[in-house]
C-alpha cells in the first residue's frame, strides 16, 4: 500500500471521526443554546403575560373595593327595606357600573339574600333586583362559601344560570364599621372577550393559562379545561393543571413549582421553569405567582416552534470546516481563528445565561464563527433592549395604575385611598415631631336635591366647582381630595387652630361667592378638627364628623371647629 493511499486513508478516517465528533458537538451545543435562550424568553414572556393580566384586573378590583366601601350602599344593606336608602344605593351602583370596564355590577345582600345586577346594555334599569339567593341551591353556594370564609376578595370564573352569562367575577365582601359582613359587591368581565383579548393572543408556540393555589385552571384558551366555580368543588373533582400532562413526573414537577413559589412570595417576583411534555412535544414551562390576585401564571413555550433546531444547522458547517482546517493548517492558526473565538463565545453565552448583557470582548475572525459571534451580539443587544423596554413599560403601567387608584376621575383631586395615605402620613409625622395638624371635612348642602332637580350633569359640575374653590383656598402644600359623593376633606399641615379656622372660613365663603356666578346657589357645611399627637384615625374622623354634624344642625352654610381639648365645638 502506497504512502499516498495510507495518507488518504488516515485523512479520510480523521475526517469521518471529525465529522462524527462535529455532529455530537453540534447536537449538544444547539440544545444548550436553545435551552438557555428558551429560559430567558420564558422569564420575559411570563412577566409580560402577568403584567398584561394584572393591568386588565387591578383597576376593576380597585373600583370594586371602592364600591364595597360606599356609604350609601352600606346604609342600604343595613336596612334594605328603606326606600330612600334603596334609591340612593341604586344610584350609587349605576354610577359604579358606568366606571367598570365591563359596564356591569352585582350586589348580593346577606340579610335577605337579594341579588341585584345590571349589565352593559342597561338591560335591567329600574329592575336591578334579579333573584333571591338560596343556601340550599348549589348555584348559589359560592356566595355563602365566601361569606363563611370571610374572604374579602376573590376571583371567580363561573356561569350564572339565572342571568344566562358566564363571566370572570370580581367578588368583594361589604362590611360595616363593626366588621360585620353585609353582603358582597363586584363586577364581571365577559369570559370569552377576556380570553380572546388577554389570555389567548394566538402567539404561535406560546400557551398561557392561569390557575389558583390548588392548581385548578381558571383561565385557558380552551374553555373545556376551565374549572368553573372552583371554590365550591372538592379538590378531587376540579379541573387541575395536570390534565394537560400525560407523564406523572410532569404533573409532579408543575405542582411542585406551584408549592415552591407559594412559599417564596416574600421574594421579588420569582420565576420557576422546567421542561415538560405536552401532546408528545417538549415544552419549556415558566411559572410565576401573582400575589395580588392569588393565582399562578403558567406559560408553555414550544421551543421547536419558536426556535427550530434547523436554524442552527449552519453551525455544523462551521464545525466541519473548522475541523477540516485543523488537518491542513498549523495549530497556531487553528488556535487563533477557531478555538479562541469559540471560547470567547462560550463566555458570552455563559454571561447571558447568568442574566448579564455586558459581554466580554468577542473575537471575530473573518469566517462563519465571526458572523455567528456578530449575530450573537446583535441577538444579545436585541434581548437586552427588549428586556429593558418591557421593564420600563411594566414600571410605567404600574405607576399609571398607582396614580389611577389614588385620583378621583371627576374632580382630579385625591380619592379616598389617596386621602387615607396622606392622613396616615400626617399622623406618623405628628407623633414623631410632637406637632398637630388640621383636618377639614365638608359636604355640599342639599346636594341630593340638586341632583334630583338639576340632574347629575349639574351635580358633577358643582362638584368640580367646589373642588376648584378648595384648590384656590388652601396652600400649595396642603392635601385635599374627594372623600366620596359630595364629601371633601382638606388636610392642613403645618397648621395651628387659627390657620384651621381661617382656611375653613375662606373655603365656605369662596364656595358661596363663586356659586353666585353659576346660576345656582351652592353652600357647604364644614367640620374642622385640630388633630393632636397621638390621635388615631378613628378619633380624627369622629371629631371632624361631629363638628360637621353640628354645622348642619345649626342651619348649614357654616363652619364648626372642634377645639384641641376635644370638648368644645364653636362656629367660625
N, C-alpha and C positions, 0 to 999 in steps of 0.2 A: 504494500500500500504506500503510495507516494506521500511525501510530506504535505503537498498541497491538499490531497484528499483528507489526510488526517487533520490538517488545519481547518479545512472547510467543515469537517465533521465536528471538530471541537467548537468552532464558531456556531455551527447550527445547533449543537447541544446547548451551548451557552444562551443562544437566542431563545430556544424553547424554554429553558429554565427561567430566563429573564422575563419571557412573556407570561409564564405561569405566575411568577412572583409579582409581576406588574398587575396581573388580574386580581390576585388576592389583595394586594395593597390598594388597588382601586376600589374594590368592594368595601374594605374596611374604612378607607378614607371617605368615600362618598357617603356611607351610612353615618359615619361620625359627624361629618359636616351637616348632613340633613337633620340629624337628631339635635345637634347644638343649635342650628338655625331654628328648628321647629320649637324648641323650648323658649327661645327668645320671642318668637312670633306668638306662641301660646300665651305667654305672660302679657304681651301687649294687647292681644285680642281679648283676653279675659278682662283686663282693666277697661278696655274700650266698651265691651258689652255691659259690664257692671255699671259704668258711668252712664251709658245710654238708658238703662232701665231706671236707675235712681233719678236721673234728670226728668224722666216721664212721671215718676211717682211722688217725689219729695214735695212738690208744690201741692198736689192733691191731698197728701197726708197732712200737710200744714193747714190747709183750708178746713179739712175735716175736723182737726183738733180745735180750730177756732170755732167751728160750728158747735162742737160739744161744750164749749165754754160760753156760748151765747146766753146772756141773762134772760132774754125773752123766752127762749126755748126751755131753759131750766125752770123758770117760773111756771110755764105751762105744764111741763112734765110733772111738777109737784101737784098741780091742780088741773088736770086735763078737762074737767067739766066746766071751767070758767071760759065763757065765750070770748071775752075781751082778751084774755091771755092766749086763747087759741088763735084768734085773728092775728095778734102780734107775732106769735110764733110762726104761723104760716107765712106771713110777710117776710120774716127773717129767713125762713127756709128757702123761699123763692129767690131772695137776694143771693144766698149762697149758691143756688142752682145755676144762676147766670155766671158765676165765677168759676165753677167747676169745669174742667176740660170736657167732660162728657155731658155737661148740662143736665145732670140728674142728681138726685139725692134720695136718701131714705131716712126715716126716723122711726124707731121702734120703742115703745114705752113699756117699762117694767110693770107699772101699776095696773094696766088693763090689757096689755098685750096688743094694743092697736099698732098697726103698721101703716106708715104714710110714705107715699112715693110720688115722684113726678119725673118725667123724662125730658129729653132734649126737644121733643116736639110739643112740649107743654100739654101733653095729651090729657092729663088729669087736673088741669087748672080748676080750682073751685071744688074739686072732689079728690083731694090728695089721700084721704083715708081709703086704703085698699082692702085690708082684711085684718082678721084678728089672729095673732099667733097662738098656737095650741101646743102646750108642753108635751102632749101625747102624739103629736104629729111629727113623724121622722123628718119631714121637710123643714120643720121649724126648730129642730134640735140644736142647730148651730147657735141660735140666739141664746138659748138657755145654757148651753155649754160654756160660751164665752162669758156670760154673766156669772155663772157659778165659779169659773176660774178667776174672775176679776181681772181678765187680761185687757188692759187699757187700749191696746192697739193690735189689730190682726188683719192680715191679707187673706182673702177667702175667694177661691175660684169655685163658683157654684151656680147652677141654673136655678132660677126662681120660677117654679111651675105655675104659681098664681099669676105672675106678671108675664110669663112667657118669654123671659130673657135669660141669657147666660152671660155673666159678667165677671170681671175681676173686681171684687168688692173690697173697699177700704172701710173697715169697721173700727169705730172709736167709741169707747164707753163714755156715757154722760153721767157726771156725779154732781151732788150738791156740795155745799160748804162743809157738811159733816162727812164727806167722802162716801155718802150713800149712793148706790148705783140707781139712777133714774131711768136709764134706758140706753139706747145705742143710736148713733148717727153715723152717716158716712155717704159715700158716693160709689158709683160703679162705672167701670170702663168697659166698653164693648169688647168681649174677648177676641172675636175674630179680627177686629181692627187692630187691637193691641198686639196680637200675634203677628199680623202682617207688617205692621209699622215698626215694631220694637224687637220682637223675638226672631222672626224668620225673615231676614233680609236677603235671602236667596243668594248667599255668597257660596260659590262652588267650593266644596271641600271643607266648609266650616258649618258645624252644627252647634246651636246654642240652646240650652234649656236651664230652667230654674227649679230647684227642689227645696222642700222645707227641711227642718233639722232631723226628721225621721227618714229622709230620702224620698218622700212622696213627690211625684212630679207635679209641679204647679203650672208651669208654662212650657210648652213644647209645640213645635210646628205641626205635629200630628195630634189632633185633639183626642184620638182614641187612647193615647197614653196618659192624658192628664187625669190626675186623681181629684175629682170634684168632691168638695165638702170633706176634706181630709180630717178636719178636727173631730167629726162625729164618728169616724170609722175606726174599728180595731186595727192595730198596726199590721196584723197578718192579712188584712183584706185590702190594703192600699196598693195603688199602682206606684211602685217604687222604681228607683233608677236602675235596679238590677234587671228590669225587664229588657233593657237594651243590650245586655251582655249574655252570651251563652256560657262562657267559661266561668266556673266558680271562683277561680283566682282573680278574675277581673272584677267580679262583683265585690269580693272582699277588699280589693285594692281601692275601689271608689269609695265604699263605705268607710274604709279606714281613713281616707283623705278627709272625709266629712268630719269624722270624730276628731282627727288631729287639728283641723282648722278651728273647730268649735272650742277646743281647749286653748288655742293660741290667739284668741280675739284681742288680747292686750297688745299684740304686735301691730306694726303698721301695714295693714292690708296684705297679709301673707298670701302667697300663691303656691299651691301644690300641683305637681304634674307627674304624669307617668303614662306608659304605653299600655293600651288595651286593644282588644279585638272586637270590632263591631261589624256584623254581617260578613264575617270572614276576612275583613281588611284591617290592617294595623292602623290604629289612630293614636294620636297624642292627646291625652285628656288634661286640661287645665282647670283647676277648681279654685274658687275664691269664696270667702264668707262675707255676706253683706249684713253687718250687724244692725244697720238702720231699719231693715225690714225682716231680719231673722231668717233669710233664705240663703241658699248657696247657688252660685252661678257656675255652670259647667260648660266648657267649650271643648268640642271634639274636633281635632284637626286631622283630615285625611292627607298625610304628607305625600302619598303617591299622586294625589291630585294637585296639591299646592306646589310641590317641587318634585316632579318625577325624576327618578334616577337617571333617565336618559339625558337630562340637562347636563349631567356631569360626565357624559361619555367622552367628551374631548380630553378629559384627564387621562384616560387610558392611552390615548395617542401621545400625550406628553410623556407619560411614563415609558412607553415603548421607545419613543425617540430618544429619551434621556438615557435609558439603559443601553440602547444600541450604541450611542455615542461613547459610553464607557468602555466599549470593546475596541474602539478605534482611536481614541484620543488619550492624552495623558491624564493622570489622576488629578493634577492641579486644575486642569480646565474643567473637569467634571465637578471638582470641589467648588470652584468659583462660580460656575454657571448653572449648576443644578442643585447641589446639596445645600449650599448657603441660602439660596432663595427659598427652598422648601422649608428649611429650618426657621427662617425668619417668618414665613407664612404661618407655620405651626404656632410660633409665639403669638402672632397676631390673632389667630383663631382662639388660642387659649385665653388671651385677654378679652376677646369678645365674649367667650363663654363665661368669663368672670364678671361680665357686665361693664367692662371698661372699653371706651371708644378711643382712648388716646393710644393709638397703635405705635409700636416701636418703628424704627427705620426698617423698611422692607426693600430688600434688594430687588431690582427689576432688570434682569437680563433681557436682551433683545430676542426673546423667544416666547413660546407658549406659556411658560411659567410666569414670565414677566407680565404678559397680558392677563393671566389669571390673577396675579397679585393686584394689578390695576383694577380689575373687576371687583376683587375682594375689597379694596379700599373704597371704591365707589359704593359697593353694597353696604359697607360699614358706615360710610357717611350718610347714605340714604336712611339706614336703620336708625342712626343717631338722630338725624333731623326728624324722622317720623316719631321717635320716642319723645323728643323734646316738644314737638308740636302737640302731640297727644297730651303730654303732661300739662302743657300750657293751656290747652283747651279745657281739660278737666278742671284745672285751677280756676280758669276764668268762669266756667259754668258754675263751679262751686261757689265762687264769690257772688255771682249773679243771683243764685238761689238764696245765698245768705242775705243779700240785700232785699230780695222779694219777700222773704219771710219776716222782715222787720219794718217794712214800709207800707203804710196804708195807701192803697191804689187810688182812692178818691181824692184825698187831701194832700198826698205827698209827704205827710208827717210820719213820725214813728207810729207803729201799731202797738197793740197790747204787748206783744213779745218784746219789741224794742224798748218800750217803757219799763217793763219788768226788769230788763237787764240794766237800764240806766238807774232805776231806783235801787236795785241791789248794789250797784257800784257806789252810789252815794251813801248807802247805809254803811258799807265797809269803810269808806273814806271818813265818815262821821265818827265811827268808833275808833279808827286809827288816829285821827287828828284831834278828837275831842271837840268838834265844832258841829253846829246844827245846820240844817238846810230847810228850804221851804217847799211845800207841795200845794199846788192849786188844783182843785177838782171842780170842773164846771160842766153844766149841761144847758142846752138851749131850752128856754121856757116854751112850753106848749108845742114842742116840735111835732108830736103826733098829729095835732090838729092842723099844723102847717102842711104836713104830708097829705093828710086826708082831704084838705080843702084846695091846696095849691098843686098837689101832685108830687111824685117822687123826684122829678127833674128839678122842681123848685127847691125841694128839700136838699137835694145834692148841692145845688148852687149855694144855698145858705150855709151848708157845712163847709164848703170851700171858702166862703167869705169869712166865716168865723176863724177858720184856720189862718187866713191871711191877716186878720186882726191880731191873732196870737203872735204871729211871726214879727209883726211891726211893733208889738207892745212889750216884748221881752228882750233880754240882752242876747247878743250873738252866741254866747257860750251856754245859755240855758237850754234844757231839753224840753221839748213839747211834742205831744202826739195825741192821736185819737184813741181813746180807751175802748170805744165801741159804741155803735149807734150814734146818739147826739152828745156823747160824753167826751170831754177832752181833759187832759192832765198836763200841767206845766211843772217842771222840776227846776227849782231855783238854787243854784249853788255856785259860788258862795252866796250867803243870804243872812239877813237878820230880820227881826219882826217888822221893823219899819219898811224895809225893802219889800217884804212879803205883802204888807198892806198896800203899799204904793202901787205895786205891779197889779195886784188883784183889782184895785180901783181903776187903774188905767185900762185893763182888759175889758172890764164891764162897760166903761164909758165909750171905749173905742167901738165895741160891737153895737151899742145902742146908736152912736152917732153915725157910723158907716151904714147901718141898715136903713137910715132915712133916705139914702140916695138910691136904694134898690127898689123902692116902691112898696116894700112890705116891712113893717117894723119888726125887729128881732131884738130880744133881750136875753141875757143869760143870768143864771143863778150860780154863785161861786161859793165854794167852801175851801178855806185855806187852813193849813196846819204847819206850825213851825216845829220841825222834827228835831228831837234831841238825841244825843249819842246814846246808843243802847236801845232805841225804839225798834221794834220789829216791824216787818212789812204789814202784818195784820193790824198792829196798833196805828201805824201811819194812815193806812187806808180807812180804818174805822173812824179816826178823829176827823179826817178831811170829809168823809161822808157825813159824819154827824153835823159838821158845820154847814155842809151843803143842804142838809135836811132843814136846818134852822132857817137858812136863807130862803128856801122855798116856803116854809111855814109862815115866815114874816111877810110874804107877799110877792116873792120872786124879784128879779131885776135888782139884786143887791149882792154884796159880798160879805160873808161872815167868816171871821178868823178865829180859829181855836188857839188859845194862848198857850204858852210854853208850860204853864203849870198843869195843863190837862183838864182844868175845870171850867174856866170861863170862856164863853163864846161871845164875841162882840161884832157889831156891824161897822164896816168902814165905808 
